[in-house]
Amino acid sequence: MGQYFLSQLIIAGLATFCQFGFTFSIPSQVTDAVARKDLGRARTLAATILRFSAGLGGLVVIALIVAPRWFAEFLSPADRMTWVAALPIIAAIGALASLTAVIVELLRAVHAVRAAANLAALASVLVAAYAGFILAIGERATLVGALLAVLLGSAGAVTLGLTLFWLRTADWPRSALKPVSATAVLRETLPNLLTTLVLFGLSNLDMVILGSLGSLNEVAQYGLALRFSALIVMPLAIANAAAAPLAVHARSTDDTTTLSGILARVAFGGGGAAAVLYTGFVAIGYCFIALWNANYQDAYWLTLLLGLGNVLHACGGAAGVLLMIWGDQKRAFMIAVATSVVTVLLCLLGYHFGGMFGLASAAAFGNVLQVACFVLRVRARFGLDPSLPGQWRPGFAEWKKSSAPACRLFRRRLR
């Protein structure tokens, strides 16, 4: 279990790098071009972004095919052969996962939202099928077997995604009203790359600390808690992914009414769903883990700490995404770096004095601190408050205003 969680951490890191920040540049560039009816520019931008992402993925695969034996020298002899066999597969999955993420954003940019959602789930379906097959035949899963299932699903997702995107844009013009410069594309996405790398490092800092200073048992316990707590914030991630191109489109066309509605839906949907999922886990999580495997009951208490941080994170709405898609990438990067430094210090102190639980508390605090800084920056830069409290006040005032006549009538009837 610990090896699998570490492999997922490596895959996520490789995929984040190979995406090169394009998952945030696509809404700000491709969606903007579609909104302005410059379909030739949107098509050229998409092709440029796909080439860059695929090229970076190829370089990563080559590097990790060459590097395993050198890397294995730093591992214990018991784990060495497993990782030598797994690293090339991990590299291929990371490259394909980055392409899948880019294609999913491109599909959202051209308003193929349902296709994008189905495509994002394909790799996970194959892993679930592998797990079901292993359980059915009564065998034990292996790290390489699980990774091969992920690889097959990722390859299928890329193939299907490219086909869907080509069918969607096949009749678009090839000439752009506003020419596309590859250098300009890279220059705009570079702050997004740096920010996503910092955010990735921050979100996995606790696992890195455990992998370096702790045991594989702690990695397994904490990794399970991270998976449970990630479910709590998943509705917000889905809402943000769907809202990003719509928010760019609304801002490009000065549609303030639609924009306000988008921000309110993200805040209420993400925050409300997070609170419901957290409450549900509090109620049944301990019994579920005890029935599944009693050795992992520490993961319940870790999830309560990490999950509370994610609930408060969800209350921040789309703040971080707005900074990265509305042209304030540099300030988003500065905020990410500053809060990351604070969180690193807190996590090291937390693990030193409180073990896994001190680490989880520090990670949750750093999570909330970063989102709070993002919300404050959006308020200052764009004059909007995308957080749940910020959306609640005008929403409640509007409801109170609209319901005032009915309330007066009700009071008169009571008299």
N, C-alpha and C positions, 0 to 999 in steps of 0.2 A: 504494500500500500504506500509506504514511504517513497519507494523508488518511482512508483507511478505518479505521485504528486510532484516529485522533483522533475520528472520528464515533462509533465504538463507546464511547469514553470518555465522550463527551457523553451518549449514550443511557443508559449505565449510571448516570451521575450524576443525570439526570432521573428515571429509574425508581426509584432509591434514595430521592430526595426524595418522589416521589408515593406510594411505599409507606408513608411516614410512620411507619416502625417497626412496621407492622401484621403483618409476617411473623413477628415475635417475639411480638407481643401475641396473635395468634390461638391459638398453643398454650397460653398462660397463661390466656386467657379463654374462647375457644370450646371448646377441648378440655376444660377444667376443667368447663364447663357440661354438656357431653355426658357426662363421667364421673359427674357428680352427677345425671344423668337429668333435667336441666332443659332439655329440647329447645326449649322456647319461648324461653328466654333465648339459647340458642345461635343460633337462627334470627334473632332480633332483633339480636344482636351482629354476625352476618355481614352483614345488610342495612346496618347503620350503617357498618361498616368499608368495604363496597363503595361506598357513597355518598360517603364522605370521599375515598377513593382516586380515584374517577372525577371528582369535583369538582376535586381538585388537578390531575389530568391535563388537564382541560379548560382550566384557567387557564394551564397551561404551554404548551399548544398555541396559545392565543390570543396569549400573550406572544411566542412565537417566530415566529408569523406576522407580527406587527407589527415585530419587531426585526431581521430579517435585513439590511436595507439599512443600518441604523445599525451593526450588528455588522461588516458587510463593509468599512466604512471603515478598520478596523484591519488588514485583510488586504492582501496584495500583489495588484496588478491581475490577475496570472495566475490566482490562486485565487479571485478575488472572485465571479465568476458561478457557479462550481461550488458554493460554499457558500451563496449566495443561493438556489439551487434546492434544495439539500440540507437546509437548516435546518428548514423546515416539516415535511418528511418525518421528520427526526430527532426533532422534537418529538412527532409523532404516535406514532412507534415507542416513545419513552420512556414516554408515557402508557399505551399498550397493554401494554407490557412490565411496568409496575408492576401493572396490573390482573391480568395473567396470573399474576404471582408471588403476589398476594393470593389469587386463586382456587385456585391450586395448594395453598397452605397451608390454605385452607378445606376442600378435598377431603381432604387428609391428616387434618385435624381430625375429619372424619366417617368416617375409616378407609377412604376410597376411594383407597388408595395407588397402585394400578395406573393408575387414571385420571389421577391427579396426575402420575405419571412420564411417561405418554404425552403429556399436555398440555404439559409443560415442554419437550418435544423438538420440538414441531410447527413453531415458527418456524425452527429450525435445519434441519429437513428441507427447507423451501422454499428456504432459501439454498443448500443443497447441490444442489437441483434446478436452481436458476439457474446455479450454477457448472458443473454437468454439461452443461447446454444450451449455454452459452457455449463450452465446450471442444469440444462435438460439432460446432458450426457454424464453429469456427475463428475466432471473433471475440474482441476484447478486452473484458473486463468494465469497466463504468463505475461510479463511486461511486453515482450516482443509481439505476442499474439494480439494483445490489446492495441498496441501501436499500429500494427498492420491493419486492424479494423478501422482505426482513425484515418490511416493513409488512404485506404480504399474509398472511404466516405469523402475525404477531402478532394481526391482526384475526380470523383463523380460530380462533386459540387462545382468545381472549376469548369469542367466540360459542359455541364448543363447550364451554368451561369453565362458562359461566353455565348452559347447558342441562343439563350433567351435574350441577351442584350443585343446580339446581332439581328435577330428577328425584329426586335423593337425599333432599331435604328437603321435598318437596311435601306429605307427609302429617304433618309435624311441627306441633304446636300453635303458635298465634300468641301466646298469652298466656304470660308468663314468671313462674315462681315468685319469682324475684328480679328486680325491675325493672332495666332498662338505662338508664343515663344517658350521653348523648353526651359530656357534659363529663367524666365519670369515665373514659370510654374514651380521650379525648384526653389526659387527665392521666396515665394509666398508660402510654400509648404514647410520650409526649414524650421521656422518657429514652432509649427505644429508637431513636427518630428521630435524636437527637443522636449516640448511639453509632454507629449505622450510617453516618451522614454522616462522622463522624471516621474510622471504619474504611475507608470508601470512599476518602476523601481520602488516607489512609495507604497503602492498597493501590495507589493510582494515582499516588502522589507522584512516583515515578521517571519516569513518563511525562509528568507535568506539568513536571518539571524539564527533561526533554529537549525537550518542546514549546516551552519558553520560552527555554532557553539553547543547545540543540543544533540539529542539522539534521534534515530529514525523513528522511534516510538513517538516522540514528541512531534516530529514532522507529520506522522500519520494522524495523531489526535488533532493537531492544529489544522492540518489540511482538510480534514473532514468538517471541522467547524467553519472554515472559510467557505466550503461548498454550501453548507446550510445557510450561512449569513449572506452569501452571494444571491441566493434565491430571493431574499427579502428585498434587495435593491434591483432585482431583474426587471420588474415592471417599469421602474424609472428608466432603465437603460433602453428598454423597448420603446417607451414613449419618446425619449430623447432622439433615438435613431429615426423614428418616424417624423418627429417634429422638425428636425434640423432643416431638411430641404423645404418644408412648408414655411418655416420661419424666414428663411432667406427669400423665398418667393414673395411672401407678404411684405417684407421690408423693401424689396426691390420695386414693388408696385405701390408702395405707400399705403397698404391696406392695414391701417392701425386696428380696425375692429377685429379682423381675422387674427392678427398677431396677438391681441389681448386674449382672444379665445384660446389660441394655441398654448400660450403660457399658463393660462388658468387650468387647462385640461392636464398639462404635464404636472403641474404642482399638486393638484387635487388627486389625480389618478396615481401618480408615483408615490406621494406621501401617504395617501389613504390605503393603497394596496400594501405598502411596506408595513404600516401599523397593523393591518389585519393579519398578514403573514407572520409577523413577529408574535402577536398575541396567540395565534394558532400554534406556533412552535413552543411557546412557553407552556401551553396547556398539554400538548401531546408529545413533544420532542423527547422528553426523558424516557417515557415508556417505549417509544419507537426504538431509540438507541439500545435500551436494555433488552428488548426482544431480538434486535438484529445482532448485536454483539456487545455484551456487558463490559468488555475491556475498553470500550470507547466512550464510557459515560462522562469522562472529563470533557469530551467534545461538547456536551450539552451546555455546561457552564461557560465554556469559551464562546459558544455561539450566542449566548445571552449578552455577553460583553460586546462582541463584534457586531452582532445584529442591532443592538441599540445604537451604535455609531452609524450603521447603515440606514436606520429609520430617520435619524436626524439629517443624514446626508440627503435622503430622498426629499425631505422638507425644503431643501435648497432649490428644487426644481431644475430648470435647464441652465442655471447660471454659468457653469463652466463651458458648456457647449456653445452658448451664445457668444462668449468672448472669443472662441476659436473660429467661429464661422462668420462673425461680423467685423473682422479686421482688427481685433485687439489681441492678436496672438502673442505679441511680445510681452504685454503686461500679464497675460495668463501664464506665460513661462516664468516670469519673475515671481509671481505669487506661488507657483508650484515649487520653485527652487527654495524660496524662503520657508514655506511651511514644511517642505521635506527636511530641511536642516533641523528644524525644531523637532519634527517627528522622529528622526533618526536618534537624536540625543535622548528623547523621552523613551523610545523603545529599548535602547541599550540599558538605560537606567532601570526601566521596568523589568526587563528580563533578569538583570543582575540582582535586584532586590525582591522581585515577586515571581520569578519563573515565568511559565507560560501565561499565567493569569495577569501578572504585571505587564507582560508584553502585549496581551490583548487589550488591556485598558489603555495603554499608551497609543496603540494603533488606532483604537476607536476615537480617542481624543484628537489625534492628528487628522483623521478623516473629517471630523466635524469642523475643525479649525480651518482646513483648506476650503471647504464649501462655504463657510461663513465669509471668508475673504473674497471668494468669487462673487458672492451675492453683493457684497459692499461695492466691488468694482463695477458690476453691471449697473447698480444704482447710480454711481457717480458718472459713468461713461455714457450710458444710454438713457438715463432718466426712467428706468423701469425696475420693478422689483419682481423677479420671477419666482421668489420663494413662496412657500405655502402661507406664512403669515402675511406677506405682502399682497398675495392674491385674495386672502381671506377677507381683509378689511374692506376693499371696494366691493367684493362680492356680497358680503354681509350687508353693507350699506345699501346696495342696489336692491337686495331682497327686502330689507326693511322698508325702503321707499315704496316698492311695488306692492308690499303686503299691508301698508298702512291703512288704506280704505277698508280692507276686509277686517282688520283688527278693530277698527272703530265700530263697524257694523256688529261684530261679535260682542263688543262691550255693551253696545246699546241693547242688544237682545238679552244679555245677562241682567241688565237693569229691569 
